[in-house]
Amino acid sequence: MKLARQVKRWSGALSLFLVSLVWVSIQWETLRGIATEGPSVVDTFDEVALMLLLLATLVVLAYEIRTTTTE
């Protein structure tokens, strides 16, 4: 039962982590371009929107981990 309690406690963070992996896989080429060529690679509205969604997901994931560890 202790494992089930831990899974339930961390379910929000795990879900957000999986969503983050989906966003990273969608934006993989853009992220590689940013790493090699800089932010000028992001040139369409779609790429900007997806990057903002990835950033928002990572911020919420960090907040969720922080609140879960301080409970």
mmCIF file of the N, C-alpha and C atoms, coordinates in Angstrom:
data_MODEL
# 
_entry.id   MODEL 
# 
loop_
_atom_site.group_PDB 
_atom_site.id 
_atom_site.type_symbol 
_atom_site.label_atom_id 
_atom_site.label_alt_id 
_atom_site.label_comp_id 
_atom_site.label_asym_id 
_atom_site.label_entity_id 
_atom_site.label_seq_id 
_atom_site.pdbx_PDB_ins_code 
_atom_site.Cartn_x 
_atom_site.Cartn_y 
_atom_site.Cartn_z 
_atom_site.occupancy 
_atom_site.B_iso_or_equiv 
_atom_site.pdbx_formal_charge 
_atom_site.auth_seq_id 
_atom_site.auth_comp_id 
_atom_site.auth_asym_id 
_atom_site.auth_atom_id 
_atom_site.pdbx_PDB_model_num 
ATOM 1   N N  . MET A 1 1  ? 0.809  -1.196 0.000   1.00 0.00 ? 1  MET A N  1 
ATOM 2   C CA . MET A 1 1  ? 0.000  0.000  0.000   1.00 0.00 ? 1  MET A CA 1 
ATOM 3   C C  . MET A 1 1  ? 0.854  1.262  0.000   1.00 0.00 ? 1  MET A C  1 
ATOM 4   N N  . LYS A 1 2  ? 2.070  1.161  0.514   1.00 0.00 ? 2  LYS A N  1 
ATOM 5   C CA . LYS A 1 2  ? 2.932  2.330  0.548   1.00 0.00 ? 2  LYS A CA 1 
ATOM 6   C C  . LYS A 1 2  ? 3.284  2.779  -0.870  1.00 0.00 ? 2  LYS A C  1 
ATOM 7   N N  . LEU A 1 3  ? 3.517  1.816  -1.776  1.00 0.00 ? 3  LEU A N  1 
ATOM 8   C CA . LEU A 1 3  ? 3.828  2.145  -3.164  1.00 0.00 ? 3  LEU A CA 1 
ATOM 9   C C  . LEU A 1 3  ? 2.642  2.840  -3.829  1.00 0.00 ? 3  LEU A C  1 
ATOM 10  N N  . ALA A 1 4  ? 1.443  2.340  -3.574  1.00 0.00 ? 4  ALA A N  1 
ATOM 11  C CA . ALA A 1 4  ? 0.247  2.953  -4.156  1.00 0.00 ? 4  ALA A CA 1 
ATOM 12  C C  . ALA A 1 4  ? 0.077  4.387  -3.662  1.00 0.00 ? 4  ALA A C  1 
ATOM 13  N N  . ARG A 1 5  ? 0.382  4.621  -2.405  1.00 0.00 ? 5  ARG A N  1 
ATOM 14  C CA . ARG A 1 5  ? 0.285  5.967  -1.851  1.00 0.00 ? 5  ARG A CA 1 
ATOM 15  C C  . ARG A 1 5  ? 1.301  6.903  -2.510  1.00 0.00 ? 5  ARG A C  1 
ATOM 16  N N  . GLN A 1 6  ? 2.514  6.399  -2.733  1.00 0.00 ? 6  GLN A N  1 
ATOM 17  C CA . GLN A 1 6  ? 3.544  7.216  -3.385  1.00 0.00 ? 6  GLN A CA 1 
ATOM 18  C C  . GLN A 1 6  ? 3.187  7.516  -4.841  1.00 0.00 ? 6  GLN A C  1 
ATOM 19  N N  . VAL A 1 7  ? 2.640  6.518  -5.538  1.00 0.00 ? 7  VAL A N  1 
ATOM 20  C CA . VAL A 1 7  ? 2.231  6.737  -6.929  1.00 0.00 ? 7  VAL A CA 1 
ATOM 21  C C  . VAL A 1 7  ? 1.128  7.779  -6.985  1.00 0.00 ? 7  VAL A C  1 
ATOM 22  N N  . LYS A 1 8  ? 0.173  7.688  -6.066  1.00 0.00 ? 8  LYS A N  1 
ATOM 23  C CA . LYS A 1 8  ? -0.904 8.675  -6.037  1.00 0.00 ? 8  LYS A CA 1 
ATOM 24  C C  . LYS A 1 8  ? -0.349 10.059 -5.710  1.00 0.00 ? 8  LYS A C  1 
ATOM 25  N N  . ARG A 1 9  ? 0.607  10.117 -4.799  1.00 0.00 ? 9  ARG A N  1 
ATOM 26  C CA . ARG A 1 9  ? 1.203  11.399 -4.406  1.00 0.00 ? 9  ARG A CA 1 
ATOM 27  C C  . ARG A 1 9  ? 1.933  12.043 -5.582  1.00 0.00 ? 9  ARG A C  1 
ATOM 28  N N  . TRP A 1 10 ? 2.645  11.245 -6.352  1.00 0.00 ? 10 TRP A N  1 
ATOM 29  C CA . TRP A 1 10 ? 3.459  11.766 -7.450  1.00 0.00 ? 10 TRP A CA 1 
ATOM 30  C C  . TRP A 1 10 ? 2.746  11.719 -8.798  1.00 0.00 ? 10 TRP A C  1 
ATOM 31  N N  . SER A 1 11 ? 1.473  11.358 -8.843  1.00 0.00 ? 11 SER A N  1 
ATOM 32  C CA . SER A 1 11 ? 0.787  11.192 -10.127 1.00 0.00 ? 11 SER A CA 1 
ATOM 33  C C  . SER A 1 11 ? 0.730  12.487 -10.929 1.00 0.00 ? 11 SER A C  1 
ATOM 34  N N  . GLY A 1 12 ? 0.543  13.612 -10.272 1.00 0.00 ? 12 GLY A N  1 
ATOM 35  C CA . GLY A 1 12 ? 0.520  14.889 -10.985 1.00 0.00 ? 12 GLY A CA 1 
ATOM 36  C C  . GLY A 1 12 ? 1.851  15.192 -11.646 1.00 0.00 ? 12 GLY A C  1 
ATOM 37  N N  . ALA A 1 13 ? 2.931  14.988 -10.903 1.00 0.00 ? 13 ALA A N  1 
ATOM 38  C CA . ALA A 1 13 ? 4.263  15.243 -11.455 1.00 0.00 ? 13 ALA A CA 1 
ATOM 39  C C  . ALA A 1 13 ? 4.591  14.260 -12.569 1.00 0.00 ? 13 ALA A C  1 
ATOM 40  N N  . LEU A 1 14 ? 4.210  13.001 -12.396 1.00 0.00 ? 14 LEU A N  1 
ATOM 41  C CA . LEU A 1 14 ? 4.471  12.009 -13.441 1.00 0.00 ? 14 LEU A CA 1 
ATOM 42  C C  . LEU A 1 14 ? 3.706  12.336 -14.716 1.00 0.00 ? 14 LEU A C  1 
ATOM 43  N N  . SER A 1 15 ? 2.464  12.749 -14.573 1.00 0.00 ? 15 SER A N  1 
ATOM 44  C CA . SER A 1 15 ? 1.665  13.117 -15.743 1.00 0.00 ? 15 SER A CA 1 
ATOM 45  C C  . SER A 1 15 ? 2.282  14.304 -16.474 1.00 0.00 ? 15 SER A C  1 
ATOM 46  N N  . LEU A 1 16 ? 2.688  15.310 -15.725 1.00 0.00 ? 16 LEU A N  1 
ATOM 47  C CA . LEU A 1 16 ? 3.314  16.477 -16.351 1.00 0.00 ? 16 LEU A CA 1 
ATOM 48  C C  . LEU A 1 16 ? 4.645  16.126 -17.001 1.00 0.00 ? 16 LEU A C  1 
ATOM 49  N N  . PHE A 1 17 ? 5.385  15.207 -16.398 1.00 0.00 ? 17 PHE A N  1 
ATOM 50  C CA . PHE A 1 17 ? 6.641  14.761 -16.997 1.00 0.00 ? 17 PHE A CA 1 
ATOM 51  C C  . PHE A 1 17 ? 6.384  14.076 -18.336 1.00 0.00 ? 17 PHE A C  1 
ATOM 52  N N  . LEU A 1 18 ? 5.358  13.240 -18.392 1.00 0.00 ? 18 LEU A N  1 
ATOM 53  C CA . LEU A 1 18 ? 5.026  12.569 -19.651 1.00 0.00 ? 18 LEU A CA 1 
ATOM 54  C C  . LEU A 1 18 ? 4.558  13.566 -20.708 1.00 0.00 ? 18 LEU A C  1 
ATOM 55  N N  . VAL A 1 19 ? 3.784  14.554 -20.310 1.00 0.00 ? 19 VAL A N  1 
ATOM 56  C CA . VAL A 1 19 ? 3.367  15.600 -21.253 1.00 0.00 ? 19 VAL A CA 1 
ATOM 57  C C  . VAL A 1 19 ? 4.586  16.373 -21.743 1.00 0.00 ? 19 VAL A C  1 
ATOM 58  N N  . SER A 1 20 ? 5.530  16.634 -20.856 1.00 0.00 ? 20 SER A N  1 
ATOM 59  C CA . SER A 1 20 ? 6.762  17.322 -21.257 1.00 0.00 ? 20 SER A CA 1 
ATOM 60  C C  . SER A 1 20 ? 7.533  16.506 -22.286 1.00 0.00 ? 20 SER A C  1 
ATOM 61  N N  . LEU A 1 21 ? 7.574  15.198 -22.100 1.00 0.00 ? 21 LEU A N  1 
ATOM 62  C CA . LEU A 1 21 ? 8.244  14.343 -23.081 1.00 0.00 ? 21 LEU A CA 1 
ATOM 63  C C  . LEU A 1 21 ? 7.564  14.414 -24.444 1.00 0.00 ? 21 LEU A C  1 
ATOM 64  N N  . VAL A 1 22 ? 6.241  14.494 -24.447 1.00 0.00 ? 22 VAL A N  1 
ATOM 65  C CA . VAL A 1 22 ? 5.512  14.629 -25.716 1.00 0.00 ? 22 VAL A CA 1 
ATOM 66  C C  . VAL A 1 22 ? 5.875  15.948 -26.387 1.00 0.00 ? 22 VAL A C  1 
ATOM 67  N N  . TRP A 1 23 ? 5.869  17.048 -25.619 1.00 0.00 ? 23 TRP A N  1 
ATOM 68  C CA . TRP A 1 23 ? 6.225  18.350 -26.201 1.00 0.00 ? 23 TRP A CA 1 
ATOM 69  C C  . TRP A 1 23 ? 7.653  18.345 -26.730 1.00 0.00 ? 23 TRP A C  1 
ATOM 70  N N  . VAL A 1 24 ? 8.566  17.733 -25.995 1.00 0.00 ? 24 VAL A N  1 
ATOM 71  C CA . VAL A 1 24 ? 9.962  17.677 -26.447 1.00 0.00 ? 24 VAL A CA 1 
ATOM 72  C C  . VAL A 1 24 ? 10.069 16.864 -27.731 1.00 0.00 ? 24 VAL A C  1 
ATOM 73  N N  . SER A 1 25 ? 9.337  15.760 -27.814 1.00 0.00 ? 25 SER A N  1 
ATOM 74  C CA . SER A 1 25 ? 9.411  14.956 -29.036 1.00 0.00 ? 25 SER A CA 1 
ATOM 75  C C  . SER A 1 25 ? 8.824  15.699 -30.227 1.00 0.00 ? 25 SER A C  1 
ATOM 76  N N  . ILE A 1 26 ? 7.784  16.487 -30.005 1.00 0.00 ? 26 ILE A N  1 
ATOM 77  C CA . ILE A 1 26 ? 7.201  17.285 -31.091 1.00 0.00 ? 26 ILE A CA 1 
ATOM 78  C C  . ILE A 1 26 ? 8.171  18.371 -31.531 1.00 0.00 ? 26 ILE A C  1 
ATOM 79  N N  . GLN A 1 27 ? 8.855  18.972 -30.607 1.00 0.00 ? 27 GLN A N  1 
ATOM 80  C CA . GLN A 1 27 ? 9.738  20.104 -30.887 1.00 0.00 ? 27 GLN A CA 1 
ATOM 81  C C  . GLN A 1 27 ? 11.209 19.711 -31.015 1.00 0.00 ? 27 GLN A C  1 
ATOM 82  N N  . TRP A 1 28 ? 11.518 18.443 -31.190 1.00 0.00 ? 28 TRP A N  1 
ATOM 83  C CA . TRP A 1 28 ? 12.894 17.981 -31.163 1.00 0.00 ? 28 TRP A CA 1 
ATOM 84  C C  . TRP A 1 28 ? 13.782 18.710 -32.171 1.00 0.00 ? 28 TRP A C  1 
ATOM 85  N N  . GLU A 1 29 ? 13.339 18.811 -33.411 1.00 0.00 ? 29 GLU A N  1 
ATOM 86  C CA . GLU A 1 29 ? 14.155 19.475 -34.433 1.00 0.00 ? 29 GLU A CA 1 
ATOM 87  C C  . GLU A 1 29 ? 14.366 20.953 -34.102 1.00 0.00 ? 29 GLU A C  1 
ATOM 88  N N  . THR A 1 30 ? 13.332 21.607 -33.608 1.00 0.00 ? 30 THR A N  1 
ATOM 89  C CA . THR A 1 30 ? 13.457 23.014 -33.233 1.00 0.00 ? 30 THR A CA 1 
ATOM 90  C C  . THR A 1 30 ? 14.432 23.177 -32.071 1.00 0.00 ? 30 THR A C  1 
ATOM 91  N N  . LEU A 1 31 ? 14.338 22.305 -31.080 1.00 0.00 ? 31 LEU A N  1 
ATOM 92  C CA . LEU A 1 31 ? 15.252 22.380 -29.936 1.00 0.00 ? 31 LEU A CA 1 
ATOM 93  C C  . LEU A 1 31 ? 16.695 22.136 -30.364 1.00 0.00 ? 31 LEU A C  1 
ATOM 94  N N  . ARG A 1 32 ? 16.906 21.194 -31.272 1.00 0.00 ? 32 ARG A N  1 
ATOM 95  C CA . ARG A 1 32 ? 18.261 20.963 -31.792 1.00 0.00 ? 32 ARG A CA 1 
ATOM 96  C C  . ARG A 1 32 ? 18.755 22.182 -32.558 1.00 0.00 ? 32 ARG A C  1 
ATOM 97  N N  . GLY A 1 33 ? 17.856 22.811 -33.329 1.00 0.00 ? 33 GLY A N  1 
ATOM 98  C CA . GLY A 1 33 ? 18.235 24.017 -34.058 1.00 0.00 ? 33 GLY A CA 1 
ATOM 99  C C  . GLY A 1 33 ? 18.596 25.159 -33.129 1.00 0.00 ? 33 GLY A C  1 
ATOM 100 N N  . ILE A 1 34 ? 17.845 25.309 -32.044 1.00 0.00 ? 34 ILE A N  1 
ATOM 101 C CA . ILE A 1 34 ? 18.152 26.358 -31.064 1.00 0.00 ? 34 ILE A CA 1 
ATOM 102 C C  . ILE A 1 34 ? 19.515 26.097 -30.431 1.00 0.00 ? 34 ILE A C  1 
ATOM 103 N N  . ALA A 1 35 ? 19.808 24.833 -30.149 1.00 0.00 ? 35 ALA A N  1 
ATOM 104 C CA . ALA A 1 35 ? 21.090 24.495 -29.525 1.00 0.00 ? 35 ALA A CA 1 
ATOM 105 C C  . ALA A 1 35 ? 22.268 24.762 -30.459 1.00 0.00 ? 35 ALA A C  1 
ATOM 106 N N  . THR A 1 36 ? 22.074 24.576 -31.759 1.00 0.00 ? 36 THR A N  1 
ATOM 107 C CA . THR A 1 36 ? 23.197 24.731 -32.688 1.00 0.00 ? 36 THR A CA 1 
ATOM 108 C C  . THR A 1 36 ? 23.262 26.109 -33.332 1.00 0.00 ? 36 THR A C  1 
ATOM 109 N N  . GLU A 1 37 ? 22.092 26.680 -33.672 1.00 0.00 ? 37 GLU A N  1 
ATOM 110 C CA . GLU A 1 37 ? 22.081 27.931 -34.431 1.00 0.00 ? 37 GLU A CA 1 
ATOM 111 C C  . GLU A 1 37 ? 21.549 29.131 -33.664 1.00 0.00 ? 37 GLU A C  1 
ATOM 112 N N  . GLY A 1 38 ? 20.939 28.896 -32.518 1.00 0.00 ? 38 GLY A N  1 
ATOM 113 C CA . GLY A 1 38 ? 20.399 29.999 -31.739 1.00 0.00 ? 38 GLY A CA 1 
ATOM 114 C C  . GLY A 1 38 ? 18.904 30.171 -31.939 1.00 0.00 ? 38 GLY A C  1 
ATOM 115 N N  . PRO A 1 39 ? 18.322 31.162 -31.270 1.00 0.00 ? 39 PRO A N  1 
ATOM 116 C CA . PRO A 1 39 ? 16.870 31.339 -31.296 1.00 0.00 ? 39 PRO A CA 1 
ATOM 117 C C  . PRO A 1 39 ? 16.305 31.792 -32.640 1.00 0.00 ? 39 PRO A C  1 
ATOM 118 N N  . SER A 1 40 ? 17.142 32.147 -33.600 1.00 0.00 ? 40 SER A N  1 
ATOM 119 C CA . SER A 1 40 ? 16.631 32.569 -34.908 1.00 0.00 ? 40 SER A CA 1 
ATOM 120 C C  . SER A 1 40 ? 15.983 31.418 -35.666 1.00 0.00 ? 40 SER A C  1 
ATOM 121 N N  . VAL A 1 41 ? 16.155 30.190 -35.199 1.00 0.00 ? 41 VAL A N  1 
ATOM 122 C CA . VAL A 1 41 ? 15.548 29.021 -35.840 1.00 0.00 ? 41 VAL A CA 1 
ATOM 123 C C  . VAL A 1 41 ? 14.034 29.047 -35.682 1.00 0.00 ? 41 VAL A C  1 
ATOM 124 N N  . VAL A 1 42 ? 13.554 29.587 -34.586 1.00 0.00 ? 42 VAL A N  1 
ATOM 125 C CA . VAL A 1 42 ? 12.117 29.652 -34.323 1.00 0.00 ? 42 VAL A CA 1 
ATOM 126 C C  . VAL A 1 42 ? 11.557 30.811 -35.131 1.00 0.00 ? 42 VAL A C  1 
ATOM 127 N N  . ASP A 1 43 ? 10.942 30.476 -36.281 1.00 0.00 ? 43 ASP A N  1 
ATOM 128 C CA . ASP A 1 43 ? 10.515 31.545 -37.175 1.00 0.00 ? 43 ASP A CA 1 
ATOM 129 C C  . ASP A 1 43 ? 9.034  31.513 -37.530 1.00 0.00 ? 43 ASP A C  1 
ATOM 130 N N  . THR A 1 44 ? 8.285  30.511 -37.101 1.00 0.00 ? 44 THR A N  1 
ATOM 131 C CA . THR A 1 44 ? 6.855  30.487 -37.391 1.00 0.00 ? 44 THR A CA 1 
ATOM 132 C C  . THR A 1 44 ? 6.069  30.604 -36.092 1.00 0.00 ? 44 THR A C  1 
ATOM 133 N N  . PHE A 1 45 ? 4.837  31.044 -36.234 1.00 0.00 ? 45 PHE A N  1 
ATOM 134 C CA . PHE A 1 45 ? 3.962  31.191 -35.072 1.00 0.00 ? 45 PHE A CA 1 
ATOM 135 C C  . PHE A 1 45 ? 3.729  29.843 -34.398 1.00 0.00 ? 45 PHE A C  1 
ATOM 136 N N  . ASP A 1 46 ? 3.598  28.784 -35.192 1.00 0.00 ? 46 ASP A N  1 
ATOM 137 C CA . ASP A 1 46 ? 3.377  27.453 -34.621 1.00 0.00 ? 46 ASP A CA 1 
ATOM 138 C C  . ASP A 1 46 ? 4.535  27.026 -33.728 1.00 0.00 ? 46 ASP A C  1 
ATOM 139 N N  . GLU A 1 47 ? 5.748  27.263 -34.188 1.00 0.00 ? 47 GLU A N  1 
ATOM 140 C CA . GLU A 1 47 ? 6.917  26.894 -33.386 1.00 0.00 ? 47 GLU A CA 1 
ATOM 141 C C  . GLU A 1 47 ? 6.982  27.707 -32.101 1.00 0.00 ? 47 GLU A C  1 
ATOM 142 N N  . VAL A 1 48 ? 6.662  28.988 -32.192 1.00 0.00 ? 48 VAL A N  1 
ATOM 143 C CA . VAL A 1 48 ? 6.660  29.843 -31.000 1.00 0.00 ? 48 VAL A CA 1 
ATOM 144 C C  . VAL A 1 48 ? 5.608  29.353 -30.011 1.00 0.00 ? 48 VAL A C  1 
ATOM 145 N N  . ALA A 1 49 ? 4.413  29.039 -30.515 1.00 0.00 ? 49 ALA A N  1 
ATOM 146 C CA . ALA A 1 49 ? 3.334  28.577 -29.641 1.00 0.00 ? 49 ALA A CA 1 
ATOM 147 C C  . ALA A 1 49 ? 3.706  27.261 -28.960 1.00 0.00 ? 49 ALA A C  1 
ATOM 148 N N  . LEU A 1 50 ? 4.284  26.328 -29.712 1.00 0.00 ? 50 LEU A N  1 
ATOM 149 C CA . LEU A 1 50 ? 4.672  25.054 -29.116 1.00 0.00 ? 50 LEU A CA 1 
ATOM 150 C C  . LEU A 1 50 ? 5.806  25.221 -28.110 1.00 0.00 ? 50 LEU A C  1 
ATOM 151 N N  . MET A 1 51 ? 6.724  26.132 -28.382 1.00 0.00 ? 51 MET A N  1 
ATOM 152 C CA . MET A 1 51 ? 7.804  26.386 -27.423 1.00 0.00 ? 51 MET A CA 1 
ATOM 153 C C  . MET A 1 51 ? 7.247  26.992 -26.134 1.00 0.00 ? 51 MET A C  1 
ATOM 154 N N  . LEU A 1 52 ? 6.266  27.883 -26.264 1.00 0.00 ? 52 LEU A N  1 
ATOM 155 C CA . LEU A 1 52 ? 5.640  28.464 -25.072 1.00 0.00 ? 52 LEU A CA 1 
ATOM 156 C C  . LEU A 1 52 ? 4.880  27.406 -24.276 1.00 0.00 ? 52 LEU A C  1 
ATOM 157 N N  . LEU A 1 53 ? 4.210  26.492 -24.972 1.00 0.00 ? 53 LEU A N  1 
ATOM 158 C CA . LEU A 1 53 ? 3.520  25.408 -24.275 1.00 0.00 ? 53 LEU A CA 1 
ATOM 159 C C  . LEU A 1 53 ? 4.514  24.500 -23.552 1.00 0.00 ? 53 LEU A C  1 
ATOM 160 N N  . LEU A 1 54 ? 5.635  24.224 -24.185 1.00 0.00 ? 54 LEU A N  1 
ATOM 161 C CA . LEU A 1 54 ? 6.674  23.427 -23.527 1.00 0.00 ? 54 LEU A CA 1 
ATOM 162 C C  . LEU A 1 54 ? 7.200  24.148 -22.297 1.00 0.00 ? 54 LEU A C  1 
ATOM 163 N N  . LEU A 1 55 ? 7.472  25.429 -22.426 1.00 0.00 ? 55 LEU A N  1 
ATOM 164 C CA . LEU A 1 55 ? 7.966  26.208 -21.292 1.00 0.00 ? 55 LEU A CA 1 
ATOM 165 C C  . LEU A 1 55 ? 6.952  26.225 -20.151 1.00 0.00 ? 55 LEU A C  1 
ATOM 166 N N  . ALA A 1 56 ? 5.682  26.438 -20.470 1.00 0.00 ? 56 ALA A N  1 
ATOM 167 C CA . ALA A 1 56 ? 4.643  26.457 -19.440 1.00 0.00 ? 56 ALA A CA 1 
ATOM 168 C C  . ALA A 1 56 ? 4.531  25.099 -18.754 1.00 0.00 ? 56 ALA A C  1 
ATOM 169 N N  . THR A 1 57 ? 4.617  24.032 -19.525 1.00 0.00 ? 57 THR A N  1 
ATOM 170 C CA . THR A 1 57 ? 4.543  22.692 -18.947 1.00 0.00 ? 57 THR A CA 1 
ATOM 171 C C  . THR A 1 57 ? 5.714  22.435 -18.009 1.00 0.00 ? 57 THR A C  1 
ATOM 172 N N  . LEU A 1 58 ? 6.901  22.859 -18.396 1.00 0.00 ? 58 LEU A N  1 
ATOM 173 C CA . LEU A 1 58 ? 8.076  22.661 -17.540 1.00 0.00 ? 58 LEU A CA 1 
ATOM 174 C C  . LEU A 1 58 ? 7.992  23.485 -16.258 1.00 0.00 ? 58 LEU A C  1 
ATOM 175 N N  . VAL A 1 59 ? 7.451  24.698 -16.354 1.00 0.00 ? 59 VAL A N  1 
ATOM 176 C CA . VAL A 1 59 ? 7.291  25.533 -15.156 1.00 0.00 ? 59 VAL A CA 1 
ATOM 177 C C  . VAL A 1 59 ? 6.295  24.893 -14.198 1.00 0.00 ? 59 VAL A C  1 
ATOM 178 N N  . VAL A 1 60 ? 5.174  24.416 -14.728 1.00 0.00 ? 60 VAL A N  1 
ATOM 179 C CA . VAL A 1 60 ? 4.169  23.774 -13.876 1.00 0.00 ? 60 VAL A CA 1 
ATOM 180 C C  . VAL A 1 60 ? 4.719  22.471 -13.299 1.00 0.00 ? 60 VAL A C  1 
ATOM 181 N N  . LEU A 1 61 ? 5.518  21.739 -14.070 1.00 0.00 ? 61 LEU A N  1 
ATOM 182 C CA . LEU A 1 61 ? 6.151  20.521 -13.559 1.00 0.00 ? 61 LEU A CA 1 
ATOM 183 C C  . LEU A 1 61 ? 7.078  20.845 -12.393 1.00 0.00 ? 61 LEU A C  1 
ATOM 184 N N  . ALA A 1 62 ? 7.879  21.885 -12.525 1.00 0.00 ? 62 ALA A N  1 
ATOM 185 C CA . ALA A 1 62 ? 8.771  22.285 -11.432 1.00 0.00 ? 62 ALA A CA 1 
ATOM 186 C C  . ALA A 1 62 ? 7.967  22.669 -10.192 1.00 0.00 ? 62 ALA A C  1 
ATOM 187 N N  . TYR A 1 63 ? 6.873  23.391 -10.381 1.00 0.00 ? 63 TYR A N  1 
ATOM 188 C CA . TYR A 1 63 ? 6.017  23.771 -9.255  1.00 0.00 ? 63 TYR A CA 1 
ATOM 189 C C  . TYR A 1 63 ? 5.398  22.533 -8.604  1.00 0.00 ? 63 TYR A C  1 
ATOM 190 N N  . GLU A 1 64 ? 4.940  21.599 -9.425  1.00 0.00 ? 64 GLU A N  1 
ATOM 191 C CA . GLU A 1 64 ? 4.321  20.376 -8.898  1.00 0.00 ? 64 GLU A CA 1 
ATOM 192 C C  . GLU A 1 64 ? 5.331  19.551 -8.105  1.00 0.00 ? 64 GLU A C  1 
ATOM 193 N N  . ILE A 1 65 ? 6.548  19.448 -8.597  1.00 0.00 ? 65 ILE A N  1 
ATOM 194 C CA . ILE A 1 65 ? 7.586  18.715 -7.867  1.00 0.00 ? 65 ILE A CA 1 
ATOM 195 C C  . ILE A 1 65 ? 7.888  19.411 -6.548  1.00 0.00 ? 65 ILE A C  1 
ATOM 196 N N  . ARG A 1 66 ? 7.958  20.733 -6.585  1.00 0.00 ? 66 ARG A N  1 
ATOM 197 C CA . ARG A 1 66 ? 8.240  21.497 -5.357  1.00 0.00 ? 66 ARG A CA 1 
ATOM 198 C C  . ARG A 1 66 ? 7.145  21.297 -4.319  1.00 0.00 ? 66 ARG A C  1 
ATOM 199 N N  . THR A 1 67 ? 5.886  21.379 -4.736  1.00 0.00 ? 67 THR A N  1 
ATOM 200 C CA . THR A 1 67 ? 4.795  21.214 -3.772  1.00 0.00 ? 67 THR A CA 1 
ATOM 201 C C  . THR A 1 67 ? 4.691  19.778 -3.280  1.00 0.00 ? 67 THR A C  1 
ATOM 202 N N  . THR A 1 68 ? 5.013  18.820 -4.138  1.00 0.00 ? 68 THR A N  1 
ATOM 203 C CA . THR A 1 68 ? 4.951  17.420 -3.719  1.00 0.00 ? 68 THR A CA 1 
ATOM 204 C C  . THR A 1 68 ? 6.042  17.101 -2.709  1.00 0.00 ? 68 THR A C  1 
ATOM 205 N N  . THR A 1 69 ? 7.225  17.652 -2.908  1.00 0.00 ? 69 THR A N  1 
ATOM 206 C CA . THR A 1 69 ? 8.323  17.349 -1.983  1.00 0.00 ? 69 THR A CA 1 
ATOM 207 C C  . THR A 1 69 ? 8.195  18.078 -0.659  1.00 0.00 ? 69 THR A C  1 
ATOM 208 N N  . THR A 1 70 ? 7.433  19.157 -0.617  1.00 0.00 ? 70 THR A N  1 
ATOM 209 C CA . THR A 1 70 ? 7.284  19.898 0.638   1.00 0.00 ? 70 THR A CA 1 
ATOM 210 C C  . THR A 1 70 ? 6.044  19.487 1.420   1.00 0.00 ? 70 THR A C  1 
ATOM 211 N N  . GLU A 1 71 ? 5.305  18.514 0.927   1.00 0.00 ? 71 GLU A N  1 
ATOM 212 C CA . GLU A 1 71 ? 4.119  18.039 1.658   1.00 0.00 ? 71 GLU A CA 1 
ATOM 213 C C  . GLU A 1 71 ? 4.513  17.242 2.871   1.00 0.00 ? 71 GLU A C  1 
# 
